[in-house]
């Protein structure tokens, strides 16, 4: 299951979501929660599901939580720590939750959220960048997760770090273009906007470990010993959830309680029928 827009919206449970999860688990089904939200640790996601869906405290397990922050940490462990125990320095654009997941995986972190007790400028001039001492040092990887305080200064630092460390792995927790907020469904820029900015400035291409990437699909199947043909992805977005399920060899179910609307589906059907006729 995807979470936001499928099981809850914000802090409000969606109709029958709690009953559906309890019924599946009580019938012996394996249930996992796959989210592109990298702001929370697995434990924080588990606690939110228990609170919002009002689930029994012993029903969910931490290993059932598949957040993109956790997947990013596991991906980097497979790429870096197996090759060298010294390759552990990661620069982060993102929240404390993302930093915690990476720290728990054995990495040393630079970047992340600004300290609460300091005032950090959001801009950076040409002269400031030229004289910036780069206390971050050498890095082995950079992870980009949604950062509500992303700014030009962070972009400048990230760009030069990638320039100075061409071997560093660039990872995106997801490439979501936007989310919907407000009664009139306003577009809130997603992590994809941040990733694109860093890619454009650095000339690098990030490895996406969130939905709909094959990196995530392959990792889930291997980590949890699942058969893709016997697995269903339930989500509210065509461009991430349904695409993730279909490209990963799974079945997909789309709910209309989140981003995708009935109007979009109705507009899509004629295009699919025309393509079928053309074939």
C-alpha positions in Angstrom: 0.0 0.0 0.0 0.9 3.6 -0.6 0.0 5.7 2.4 -0.9 9.3 1.9 -4.0 9.6 -0.3 -4.7 5.8 0.1 -4.9 5.1 3.8 -5.0 8.7 5.1 -4.8 12.3 4.0 -2.7 14.3 6.4 -3.9 13.2 9.8 -7.3 11.9 8.8 -8.0 8.3 8.1 -9.7 7.5 4.8 -13.0 5.5 4.8 -12.6 1.8 5.5 -8.8 2.0 5.4 -8.3 0.7 8.9 -10.8 -2.1 8.3 -9.1 -3.1 5.1 -5.7 -3.4 6.7 -6.9 -5.3 9.7 -8.9 -7.7 7.5 -5.9 -8.5 5.3 -3.5 -9.0 8.1 -6.0 -11.1 10.1 -6.5 -13.3 7.0 -2.8 -14.0 6.9 -1.8 -11.7 4.0 1.6 -10.0 3.9 1.0 -6.3 3.9 3.7 -3.6 3.4 3.5 0.2 3.3 5.6 1.7 0.5 5.9 5.5 0.6 8.0 8.0 -1.3 7.9 10.2 1.8 11.5 10.4 3.1 10.8 12.7 5.9 10.0 10.0 8.4 11.8 7.0 9.8 10.2 3.6 9.7 9.2 3.8 13.3 7.6 7.2 12.8 5.6 5.8 9.9 4.5 2.8 11.9 3.4 5.1 14.8 1.5 7.4 12.4 -0.4 4.4 10.9 -1.3 3.1 14.3 -2.5 6.5 15.5 -4.4 7.7 12.4 -5.9 4.3 11.5 -6.5 3.5 15.2 -4.8 0.1 14.8 -4.0 -2.3 17.7 -0.4 -1.6 18.9 0.9 -5.1 18.1 -0.6 -5.4 14.7 2.1 -3.6 12.6 5.8 -4.3 12.6 8.6 -1.9 11.8 9.8 -4.2 9.0 6.5 -3.7 7.2 7.4 0.0 6.6 9.2 0.6 3.3 10.0 4.3 3.3 12.3 5.8 0.6 14.7 7.1 3.3 15.2 3.6 4.6 15.6 2.2 1.0 18.1 4.9 0.2 20.2 3.9 3.2 20.0 0.2 2.3 20.9 1.0 -1.3 24.0 2.9 -0.3 25.0 0.2 2.1 25.0 -2.3 -0.8 27.0 0.1 -3.0 29.4 1.6 -0.6 30.0 -0.2 2.7 30.5 -3.6 1.0 33.3 -2.0 -1.2 35.0 -0.1 1.5 34.4 0.4 5.2 35.8 3.9 4.8 33.2 4.9 2.2 30.6 6.3 4.6 30.4 10.1 4.2 27.0 11.2 2.8 25.8 14.7 2.2 22.0 15.2 2.7 19.5 17.5 1.3 16.4 16.6 3.4 14.9 16.2 6.8 16.1 14.8 10.1 14.2 11.6 9.4 16.3 11.0 6.3 19.5 11.8 8.3 18.5 9.4 11.1 17.9 6.5 8.6 21.3 7.1 7.0 23.1 7.4 10.4 21.5 4.2 11.6 22.9 2.5 8.5 26.4 3.5 9.6 27.0 6.7 7.5 28.5 10.0 8.6 26.2 12.9 7.6 26.8 16.4 6.4 24.0 18.8 5.4 20.5 18.0 6.4 18.2 20.5 8.2 19.7 23.8 9.4 20.3 23.9 13.2 17.5 25.6 15.1 19.8 27.8 17.1 21.5 29.4 14.1 20.4 31.7 11.3 21.8 30.4 8.0 21.6 32.6 5.0 19.4 31.2 2.2 21.3 32.8 -0.6 24.9 32.7 -1.8 26.8 35.2 -3.9 29.6 34.5 -6.4 32.2 35.8 -3.9 30.7 33.8 -1.0 30.8 30.6 -3.0 34.4 31.3 -4.1 35.5 31.7 -0.5 33.3 29.0 1.1 35.7 26.5 2.9 33.5 23.4 2.4 33.7 21.9 5.9 31.7 19.0 4.5 35.0 17.6 3.2 35.0 14.7 0.8 31.8 12.8 0.2 31.0 9.3 -1.0 27.4 9.9 -1.8 24.7 12.6 -1.9 21.0 11.9 -1.1 18.2 14.3 -2.1 14.9 14.1 -0.2 12.2 16.7 0.1 13.5 19.7 2.0 10.9 22.5 2.7 13.9 24.8 3.4 15.7 24.1 0.1 17.4 27.2 -1.2 20.0 28.6 -3.5 22.8 28.3 -0.9 22.1 24.5 -0.5 22.0 24.2 -4.3 25.4 25.9 -4.7 27.0 23.7 -2.0 25.6 20.5 -3.4 26.7 21.4 -7.0 30.3 22.0 -6.0 30.4 19.0 -3.7 29.5 16.8 -6.8 32.0 18.7 -8.9 34.8 18.0 -6.3 33.7 14.4 -5.8 32.9 13.0 -9.2 32.8 9.4 -7.8 30.1 10.3 -5.3 26.8 8.4 -5.9 23.8 10.8 -6.4 20.6 9.3 -5.0 17.0 10.7 -5.1 14.5 9.3 -2.6 11.9 10.0 -5.2 11.2 12.2 -8.3 7.6 13.1 -7.4 6.7 16.3 -9.3 4.1 17.6 -6.9 1.5 16.8 -4.2 -2.0 18.3 -3.7 -2.9 20.5 -0.8 -5.9 22.6 0.0 -9.6 22.4 -0.9 -8.8 23.5 -4.4 -6.0 20.9 -5.0 -3.1 23.3 -5.2 0.2 21.9 -6.6 2.9 21.7 -3.9 6.3 21.1 -5.6 7.7 17.7 -4.8 11.2 16.3 -4.4 11.5 16.0 -8.2 11.8 19.7 -8.5 14.8 19.7 -6.1 16.4 16.7 -7.8 16.0 18.4 -11.2 17.7 21.6 -9.9 20.8 19.6 -8.6 20.9 17.6 -11.9 20.8 20.7 -14.0 23.5 22.5 -12.1 25.8 19.6 -11.7 25.3 17.7 -15.0 24.8 14.5 -13.0 21.8 12.1 -13.1 20.4 10.9 -9.9 19.5 7.2 -9.2 15.9 7.1 -8.1 15.2 4.6 -5.2 11.6 5.5 -4.8 8.5 4.6 -6.8 8.3 3.9 -9.7 11.9 2.8 -10.0 13.0 -0.8 -10.7 15.6 -0.3 -8.0 12.9 -0.3 -5.4 10.8 -3.0 -7.0 13.8 -5.4 -7.2 14.9 -4.6 -3.7 11.4 -5.3 -2.2 11.1 -8.6 -4.0 14.5 -9.8 -2.8 14.3 -8.4 0.7 10.9 -9.8 1.5 11.1 -12.9 -0.8 8.0 -11.9 -2.7 6.7 -13.1 -6.0 5.8 -10.1 -8.2 3.1 -12.0 -10.0 1.3 -12.6 -6.7 1.7 -9.1 -5.4 -0.6 -6.1 -5.7 0.4 -2.4 -5.4 -2.4 -0.2 -4.2 -2.0 3.6 -4.8 -3.5 6.9 -5.8 -1.1 8.0 -8.5 -0.8 6.7 -12.0 2.7 8.1 -12.5 4.2 6.5 -9.4 2.1 3.8 -7.8 0.4 2.2 -10.8 3.5 2.6 -13.0 5.6 1.1 -10.2 3.3 -2.0 -9.9 3.0 -2.5 -13.6 6.6 -2.1 -14.5 7.6 -4.3 -11.6 5.5 -7.2 -12.8 2.9 -6.7 -10.1 -0.9 -6.2 -10.3 -2.0 -2.6 -9.6 -5.1 -1.1 -8.0 -5.9 2.6 -8.3 -8.0 4.4 -5.7 -9.5 7.9 -6.3 -9.0 9.2 -2.8 -5.7 11.0 -3.5 -4.0 12.7 -6.5 -5.6 10.9 -9.5 -9.1 12.0 -10.3 -12.0 10.3 -12.2 -11.7 13.0 -14.8 -8.1 12.0 -15.5 -9.2 8.3 -15.9 -12.0 9.3 -18.3 -9.6 11.3 -20.4 -7.1 8.4 -20.4 -9.5 5.7 -21.6 -9.9 7.0 -25.2 -6.1 7.3 -25.6 -5.7 3.7 -24.4 -8.4 2.5 -26.8 -6.9 4.4 -29.7 -3.5 2.8 -29.0 -5.1 -0.7 -28.9 -6.8 -0.1 -32.2 -3.5 1.1 -33.7 -1.8 -2.1 -32.7 
